[in-house]
Amino acid sequence: MPVRPRVVVIGSGFGGLAAVGVLAGTGVDVVVVDRDNYHGFWPLLYQVATAGLGPDDIAAPIRAIHAGKPNVEVRMGLVCGIDPPARQVELTGGERLAYDYLIVAAGSSSADFGIPGVHRHAYTLKTLPDAVRLRNHVLSMFERAENNAVDGHPGAADLTTVVVGGGSTGVEMAGALSELISHNLAGEYRHLDVGRARVVLVEMTDTLLPGYSRRSQDAAVATLRQKGVEMRFATSLASVEPDGVTLKGGERIQAATVVWTAGVKANPLVGCLPGAKEKGGRTPVADDLSVPGHPEVFVIGDAAATRDRRGELLPQVAQVAIQGGRHAARQILRRQEGRPARAFRYRDHGTMATIGRRAAVAELPGGVTFAGTFGWLAWLAVHLVFLVGFRNRAVVLLNWAWNYLTWDRASRVILPEGTGPETTGPPAAHPG
Amino acid sequence: MPVRPRVVVIGSGFGGLAAVGVLAGTGVDVVVVDRDNYHGFWPLLYQVATAGLGPDDIAAPIRAIHAGKPNVEVRMGLVCGIDPPARQVELTGGERLAYDYLIVAAGSSSADFGIPGVHRHAYTLKTLPDAVRLRNHVLSMFERAENNAVDGHPGAADLTTVVVGGGSTGVEMAGALSELISHNLAGEYRHLDVGRARVVLVEMTDTLLPGYSRRSQDAAVATLRQKGVEMRFATSLASVEPDGVTLKGGERIQAATVVWTAGVKANPLVGCLPGAKEKGGRTPVADDLSVPGHPEVFVIGDAAATRDRRGELLPQVAQVAIQGGRHAARQILRRQEGRPARAFRYRDHGTMATIGRRAAVAELPGGVTFAGTFGWLAWLAVHLVFLVGFRNRAVVLLNWAWNYLTWDRASRVILPEGTGPETTGPPAAHPG
């Protein structure tokens, strides 16, 4: 029996899952490594942050996803290094995993562009812990403001959220947050004037949703304005302070909550790979998505500087990662069969963003756009189809239907502190 | 217009909610104080700990529960003292809330009976943070064992859980944990021999479910044995160590996880009230549930030493708290109408405990008992009816139906660390 080549896949996001889907049941052995034990459905992360869904609803256990694939092994661990000459990846703790082929699908994290205070005082929205922390914080600020209002302190800053960045995450977050406040929290406080709550969106360009058509952008601006979201265009942050932000023009906005969605950078792991890094730390790849000089290493998704036919960097979205993951996996199988590599060609299936209840923009290739209710239904259908795992899909659908019929957001619980996998000791102190 | 008396209710568990339900829409003003912003449906807490449900599924926001009640105000805060002569409760932070009537529905927490190591090394199962911590820990231990197994370390202790206490929480936890292991985790690890995982239940008496009929007890023992749960009767813990437990007889069980369900004590807040405390710190109450010498203060549920007609202490279960909360609220309304107080009479509607998939014991008053599938269906129906909030009920039902049909437990995610309401600053460090 010939020795089966071993493919290590770093990351279980959209790209990593897509790659494993192609490699399952083939003549290679696959080892999937992820720092978490779950795949996160990040397009709905803002729903967790705004109490529409629970964290479990958008997370599917990686082992369960791959349970029926005999040639796929799952390892929970944090990759801290890649050694291309030795063909090994290194895990924290010192273990080294040898590979014949490597697919780096490690994604991206928040980048603060060196703006003072972002790292320290702003909330990001890239991971499940991020979403839970942000939800806990926003709800706790309303509770604090209510307690202060009893003593006659208005505490308007506690009720103000600044969302930085007018891309899809910023738009979705601002829209959902304003609905949470006006439709749910508004009726529930005795002393607080929830009408004073503000959601301020700051965007560097002169409109929302860069990359969308003007029509969609205008629809997004109009919808958010109607929801009461204040918008500051053509400006950016000078700094973030513990109690607000200062804009470049000098305007100061007092706010207890600052959500940073304005920048991402490639996973620093690609620093182990050769090649001068491009914008956002993305690593250069050949047209088959392999690393120049290392045809056995592929980088896909957010961490790769993948380009379209015109030479433009592809956006850091799920579809690019999914198609890239499939492509890299197929090239490995072709290599095994002695066939030449093929160039990656990205197919644009369209993009969509939701701005709240029955309002979304969707753009198909060829200039077809939807907005409003129809866009929202399209967004709903596409996201439900892609949501991994039937149970999550059914639960999410039920939650949405319920939210929609009742304006309810039943996940408004300030969630407990759970110890992460690193700190597995018992609780520091028991209650009572 | 006469001045409306103010009733402060400490706690939003079953008892506190029941009291507010009676007082809503009447001629008193109600202020509800709770340390959390949610009501927890504790009978299903073991389901969160064993990955059958998400934490949001068993938590309903207190403000949402009381949103339609104009005379009910909600305050999130931790009560740290009661001053009966001044008729005030004190919150951490120094605020004092004046009351005309007070209902203490503050529940209980875990008691370790002074056994060395319990407080430090064992996991409790009384709160939502407890359940999330326990789930994270058990799942992380399996991940750790898998990583160690690659290097040839068997790591059987990582796969061993000792559950201390054979009451309903211990029985439910042991049954659900053994199902999680044998039906879900067993097929998902490559290097690990999950068949070596052990669940050991330690119970001081000679059987499970004290207070149930012999027939139910025997059914519980037989069901757990069939599920592979090892049981140690008529013994208790000498100590808990970081890597296991030592029983009084000297037996040592190596285990990475120890779950302590063997003891509870009344919320220490009742220490502010007069009267010598009884077993488990429960405070004495008059037959109308008021505090002797303070007819305006009522204590109900786990923290009260309420007795039945034969003088026996009532069990610390939801039904006693619910009926007590309603009774105390009704006495306040009677007092307002100038009518005499009535004595509390507990009505036993029966008890039930589930031992896993399609196995439960249910006991109705008068000696009627069910076991097996019929007991399980009864348990399911009763718990769904009592679960607060329609959405939670629907989600839980869907999750259960899915679990039942597929043996799936989709909440097997090691949940993020969220900051609690006390620590509302941004994350200590951003990823990347």
Interface residues (C-beta under 8 A of the other chain):
Chain A: D36 N37 Y38 L53 G54 P55 D56 D57 A59 A60 P61 R63 A64 A67 E73 V74 R75 M76 G77 G93 E95 S108 S109 S110 A111 D112 H119 R120 H121 A122 Y123 T124 K126 T127 L128 P129 D130 A131 V132 R133 R135 N136 H137 L139 S140 M141 E143 R144 E146 N147 V150 D151 N184 L185 G187 E188 Y189 R190 K265 N267 P268 G389 F390 R391 N392 A394 V395 L398 N399 W402 T406 D408 A410 S411 R412 V413 I414 L415 P416 E417 G418 T419 G420 P421 T424 P426 P427 H430 P431 G432
Chain B: D36 N37 Y38 L53 G54 P55 D56 D57 A59 A60 P61 R63 A64 A67 E73 V74 R75 M76 G77 G93 E95 S108 S109 S110 A111 D112 H119 R120 H121 A122 Y123 T124 K126 T127 L128 P129 D130 A131 V132 R133 R135 N136 H137 L139 S140 M141 E143 R144 E146 N147 V150 D151 N184 L185 G187 E188 Y189 R190 K265 N267 P268 G389 F390 R391 N392 A394 V395 L398 N399 W402 T406 D408 A410 S411 R412 V413 I414 L415 P416 E417 G418 T419 G420 P421 T424 P426 P427 H430 P431 G432
